Amino acid sequence: MGVGRMCNTQSKLSSNSNYSLRDEGPCNIDVLDSSSLSHRQFIEQYAYTRPVILRGLTDNQKFRVLCSKSSLLEEYGDRTVRLSTANTYSYRKVDVPFHQYVDLLLKPQSLEALGSDTLYFFGDNNFTEWQSLFDQYRPPPYGLPRTTRAYSFGVAGPGTGVPFHWHGPGYSEVIYGRKRWFLYPPDQEPHFHPNRTTLSWVAETYPYLPQEEAPLECTIRPGEVLFFPDRWWHATLNLDTSVFISTFLG
């Protein structure tokens, strides 16, 4: 059983919300088969100007097997992982055994929860302990000039995610589950509260955005890789219990 099936997704998140995690939303980002886009075309058309989703860019079937629930718990269950609060600034860090995170904290997100109360495993990886896993990951081959790759690996429950923030360019790949993405260009800062979760933003703010403030968005699945350019605002929402990895180009 994959990690992506550890929890059942809640169809409705609260009695006063019409939002369902079954809703993948629209997709207004270019989605291309990687065989139709060369590295040069990627650089010229997307790398510095807009996000794109590429299908078949990587082959991570072996990595997927290693990321199943049973494999991760067998190899890393007793190892300590560092959790961050799921707000814009990730003020608080908490260290727990990985099995405790899976058993107690990997659960559907409550609509009422604040980002500061939500502990999220993403990014704070001990690369010495997790190196054998990362060695099996095949990153997207399309790099950017004068950059190197750095990985951030995560496991999270349905309804979780990170609120709007920005950093350098990179890729996001889902190994299990589905992840909904919302993006804005650097000069269009979205309206959001830094301690409200993406889930609450989607349920309470997103439906009432005027057309000129609508984000670029799409939901990615295993086999798809999303590229985001430098300094683009973005927020994510895991629609299922998900395993995912980002490749930052710094």
Secondary structure by P-SEA (a helix, b strand, c coil): ccccccccccccccccccccccccccccccccccccccaaaaaacccccbbbbbccccccaaaaaaacaaaaaaccccbbbbbbcccccccbbbbbcaaaaaaccccccccccccccccccccccccccaaaaaaaccccccccccbbbbbbbbcccccccccccccccbbbbbccbbbbbbbbcccccccccccccaaaaaaccccccccccccccccccccbbbbbcccccbbbbbcccccbbbbbcc
